């Protein structure tokens, strides 16, 4: 089995951008040579962070 490498912050951002363009975890995974589970984990993590910020901003504006 190949040694696993850590996902860099740059890769995480690239995953999010590619997911928005391609619309598929599998397509992103193939392009970045990562598993689709890895891609989905970081895309969902990014979406959760964005939503958390949105909730805070909305709470401050009310």
N, C-alpha and C positions, 0 to 999 in steps of 0.2 A: 504494500500500500504506500502511496506517495505521502511525503510529509506535508501536513497541512500548514498553510501560511496564514498569518493574521490578516484580517481585512482592514485596510487602511481607511482613514477618513476620506481620502480622495475617492477610493473605490465605493464607499458607502454613498457619497454624493453622486457618483457616476451611475450606480445602481438605480437611484431614485430618478435621475434624468432619463435614463434609458427605459425604465419602466413606464414613465409617462409617454415616451415616444412609441415604444413597441407594444405596451399593454399586456405583456406576458412575462411572468417570472422565468419560464423556461427559455424564452428567447434571450432575455438578459443574461441568464446563467450560461447559456451556450456562448454568447459573445464574450463574456468575461472569464470563462473557464472556471466557473464556480457552480455549486449545486443550486438547484432551484429553491431548496429549503433555506440556504444561506441568503439568497436574494430576497425571498419573502420575509425572512426575519428582519433584515435591515430596512426594507421598504416599509413594513408595518411599524417598525421602531420610529422611522422618520415621520410617518403619518401621525403617530401618537404624539410625538413632540410638537408637531405643527398644531394639532388640535388642542393640546394643553396650552400653548401660547395663545391661541385664539380665545379660549375660555377665560384666561387671565385678562386679556385685553378687553373682551366684552364686559367682564365684571368691573373693570376700572372705568368703563365708559357709561355705566349705569348709575 
